[in-house]
Amino acid sequence: MRPAPKRRASAPSIVIQTQSPLWQAEPLAEQTVRAAIAAAASALAAADGEVSILLTDDSAIARLNRDWRGIDKPTNVLSFPAAKSGGGTAMLGDIVMAYETLRRECDDEDRVFLHHLAHLTVHGFLHLIGYDHHTDTQADKMEGLESKIMTRMKMPDPHLARDLGCA
């Protein structure tokens, strides 16, 4: 008798809202975000549920960063894991990304915008499902997962490039 095959979690439902017209400069942004969430969920057999993505600008993310983290400046990505609830489709949480900060990082570090967007989407998703980087051990584990997922997506490993002094 064979053991029952492992049930793979279904891909999360993804809702994307574009709040800033700046994102029109990247017509493949939504497709990239969807692919990154799907790749991360598949690599980790993450629980199904819903992920909400907000593509916004520096001013909106700065307000969120100030209100929720006490840091009064823009950042590239924020993740807001949802509270655990019983029954039905679970809400995994929200990921918010700021166009200008991503663009600036790409320009400063000679990164491809869609690669950086994919990496930050994966990073945000890992936060939603419980990963963090407060300690070196946690950071190593999270960066290892990010590298694995980006490689599966056939995109550059963002940590290898950084460690080599490249973009």
Contacts in CASP RR format, 6 or more apart in sequence:
PFRMAT RR
TARGET T0000
AUTHOR 0000-0000-0000
METHOD contacts of the structure
MODEL  1
MRPAPKRRASAPSIVIQTQSPLWQAEPLAEQTVRAAIAAAASALAAADGE
VSILLTDDSAIARLNRDWRGIDKPTNVLSFPAAKSGGGTAMLGDIVMAYE
TLRRECDDEDRVFLHHLAHLTVHGFLHLIGYDHHTDTQADKMEGLESKIM
TRMKMPDPHLARDLGCA
6 45 0 8 1.000
8 42 0 8 1.000
8 45 0 8 1.000
9 41 0 8 1.000
9 45 0 8 1.000
9 46 0 8 1.000
9 47 0 8 1.000
9 48 0 8 1.000
10 48 0 8 1.000
11 37 0 8 1.000
11 38 0 8 1.000
11 41 0 8 1.000
11 42 0 8 1.000
11 48 0 8 1.000
12 37 0 8 1.000
12 38 0 8 1.000
12 41 0 8 1.000
12 46 0 8 1.000
12 48 0 8 1.000
12 49 0 8 1.000
12 50 0 8 1.000
12 51 0 8 1.000
12 92 0 8 1.000
13 48 0 8 1.000
13 49 0 8 1.000
13 50 0 8 1.000
13 51 0 8 1.000
13 89 0 8 1.000
14 33 0 8 1.000
14 34 0 8 1.000
14 37 0 8 1.000
14 50 0 8 1.000
14 51 0 8 1.000
14 53 0 8 1.000
15 50 0 8 1.000
15 51 0 8 1.000
15 52 0 8 1.000
15 53 0 8 1.000
16 30 0 8 1.000
16 33 0 8 1.000
16 34 0 8 1.000
16 52 0 8 1.000
16 53 0 8 1.000
16 54 0 8 1.000
16 55 0 8 1.000
17 52 0 8 1.000
17 53 0 8 1.000
17 54 0 8 1.000
17 55 0 8 1.000
18 29 0 8 1.000
18 30 0 8 1.000
18 55 0 8 1.000
19 54 0 8 1.000
19 55 0 8 1.000
19 56 0 8 1.000
19 57 0 8 1.000
19 60 0 8 1.000
20 55 0 8 1.000
20 56 0 8 1.000
20 57 0 8 1.000
20 60 0 8 1.000
20 99 0 8 1.000
22 57 0 8 1.000
22 99 0 8 1.000
22 100 0 8 1.000
22 103 0 8 1.000
23 29 0 8 1.000
23 55 0 8 1.000
23 99 0 8 1.000
25 99 0 8 1.000
26 99 0 8 1.000
26 113 0 8 1.000
26 114 0 8 1.000
26 117 0 8 1.000
28 114 0 8 1.000
29 55 0 8 1.000
29 114 0 8 1.000
29 117 0 8 1.000
30 55 0 8 1.000
32 114 0 8 1.000
32 117 0 8 1.000
32 118 0 8 1.000
32 121 0 8 1.000
33 53 0 8 1.000
33 55 0 8 1.000
33 117 0 8 1.000
33 118 0 8 1.000
33 121 0 8 1.000
35 118 0 8 1.000
35 153 0 8 1.000
36 117 0 8 1.000
36 118 0 8 1.000
36 119 0 8 1.000
36 121 0 8 1.000
36 122 0 8 1.000
36 125 0 8 1.000
36 149 0 8 1.000
36 153 0 8 1.000
37 51 0 8 1.000
37 53 0 8 1.000
37 121 0 8 1.000
37 122 0 8 1.000
37 125 0 8 1.000
39 122 0 8 1.000
39 149 0 8 1.000
39 152 0 8 1.000
39 153 0 8 1.000
40 46 0 8 1.000
40 121 0 8 1.000
40 122 0 8 1.000
40 125 0 8 1.000
40 126 0 8 1.000
40 145 0 8 1.000
40 149 0 8 1.000
41 48 0 8 1.000
41 125 0 8 1.000
42 152 0 8 1.000
43 145 0 8 1.000
43 148 0 8 1.000
43 149 0 8 1.000
43 152 0 8 1.000
44 129 0 8 1.000
44 145 0 8 1.000
46 92 0 8 1.000
46 125 0 8 1.000
46 129 0 8 1.000
47 90 0 8 1.000
47 92 0 8 1.000
47 129 0 8 1.000
48 89 0 8 1.000
48 90 0 8 1.000
49 89 0 8 1.000
49 90 0 8 1.000
49 91 0 8 1.000
49 92 0 8 1.000
50 89 0 8 1.000
50 90 0 8 1.000
50 91 0 8 1.000
50 92 0 8 1.000
50 93 0 8 1.000
51 92 0 8 1.000
51 93 0 8 1.000
51 94 0 8 1.000
51 95 0 8 1.000
51 125 0 8 1.000
51 128 0 8 1.000
52 91 0 8 1.000
52 93 0 8 1.000
52 94 0 8 1.000
52 95 0 8 1.000
53 94 0 8 1.000
53 95 0 8 1.000
53 96 0 8 1.000
53 97 0 8 1.000
53 121 0 8 1.000
54 94 0 8 1.000
54 95 0 8 1.000
54 96 0 8 1.000
54 97 0 8 1.000
55 97 0 8 1.000
55 99 0 8 1.000
56 96 0 8 1.000
56 97 0 8 1.000
56 98 0 8 1.000
56 99 0 8 1.000
57 98 0 8 1.000
57 99 0 8 1.000
57 100 0 8 1.000
58 74 0 8 1.000
58 98 0 8 1.000
58 99 0 8 1.000
58 100 0 8 1.000
58 101 0 8 1.000
59 74 0 8 1.000
60 96 0 8 1.000
60 98 0 8 1.000
61 74 0 8 1.000
61 75 0 8 1.000
61 78 0 8 1.000
61 96 0 8 1.000
61 97 0 8 1.000
61 98 0 8 1.000
61 101 0 8 1.000
62 72 0 8 1.000
62 73 0 8 1.000
62 74 0 8 1.000
62 75 0 8 1.000
62 98 0 8 1.000
64 78 0 8 1.000
64 96 0 8 1.000
65 71 0 8 1.000
65 72 0 8 1.000
65 73 0 8 1.000
65 74 0 8 1.000
65 75 0 8 1.000
65 78 0 8 1.000
66 72 0 8 1.000
66 73 0 8 1.000
68 78 0 8 1.000
68 80 0 8 1.000
69 78 0 8 1.000
74 98 0 8 1.000
74 100 0 8 1.000
74 101 0 8 1.000
75 98 0 8 1.000
75 101 0 8 1.000
76 97 0 8 1.000
76 98 0 8 1.000
76 101 0 8 1.000
76 102 0 8 1.000
76 105 0 8 1.000
76 120 0 8 1.000
77 95 0 8 1.000
77 96 0 8 1.000
77 97 0 8 1.000
77 98 0 8 1.000
77 120 0 8 1.000
77 121 0 8 1.000
77 123 0 8 1.000
77 124 0 8 1.000
78 95 0 8 1.000
78 96 0 8 1.000
79 93 0 8 1.000
79 94 0 8 1.000
79 95 0 8 1.000
79 96 0 8 1.000
79 123 0 8 1.000
79 124 0 8 1.000
79 125 0 8 1.000
79 127 0 8 1.000
79 128 0 8 1.000
80 93 0 8 1.000
80 94 0 8 1.000
80 95 0 8 1.000
80 96 0 8 1.000
80 128 0 8 1.000
81 92 0 8 1.000
81 93 0 8 1.000
81 127 0 8 1.000
81 128 0 8 1.000
81 129 0 8 1.000
81 130 0 8 1.000
82 90 0 8 1.000
82 91 0 8 1.000
82 92 0 8 1.000
82 93 0 8 1.000
82 94 0 8 1.000
82 128 0 8 1.000
84 90 0 8 1.000
85 91 0 8 1.000
92 125 0 8 1.000
92 128 0 8 1.000
92 129 0 8 1.000
93 128 0 8 1.000
95 121 0 8 1.000
95 124 0 8 1.000
95 125 0 8 1.000
95 128 0 8 1.000
97 117 0 8 1.000
97 120 0 8 1.000
97 121 0 8 1.000
102 113 0 8 1.000
102 116 0 8 1.000
102 117 0 8 1.000
102 120 0 8 1.000
103 113 0 8 1.000
105 111 0 8 1.000
105 116 0 8 1.000
106 112 0 8 1.000
106 113 0 8 1.000
106 116 0 8 1.000
109 167 0 8 1.000
110 166 0 8 1.000
110 167 0 8 1.000
111 158 0 8 1.000
111 167 0 8 1.000
112 156 0 8 1.000
115 150 0 8 1.000
115 155 0 8 1.000
115 156 0 8 1.000
115 158 0 8 1.000
116 158 0 8 1.000
118 150 0 8 1.000
118 153 0 8 1.000
118 155 0 8 1.000
119 146 0 8 1.000
119 150 0 8 1.000
119 155 0 8 1.000
119 158 0 8 1.000
122 145 0 8 1.000
122 146 0 8 1.000
122 149 0 8 1.000
122 150 0 8 1.000
123 142 0 8 1.000
123 146 0 8 1.000
126 142 0 8 1.000
126 145 0 8 1.000
126 146 0 8 1.000
131 138 0 8 1.000
131 141 0 8 1.000
131 142 0 8 1.000
131 145 0 8 1.000
132 138 0 8 1.000
132 142 0 8 1.000
133 139 0 8 1.000
133 142 0 8 1.000
133 143 0 8 1.000
143 159 0 8 1.000
144 159 0 8 1.000
146 158 0 8 1.000
146 159 0 8 1.000
147 157 0 8 1.000
147 158 0 8 1.000
147 159 0 8 1.000
147 160 0 8 1.000
150 156 0 8 1.000
150 157 0 8 1.000
150 158 0 8 1.000
151 157 0 8 1.000
161 167 0 8 1.000
END
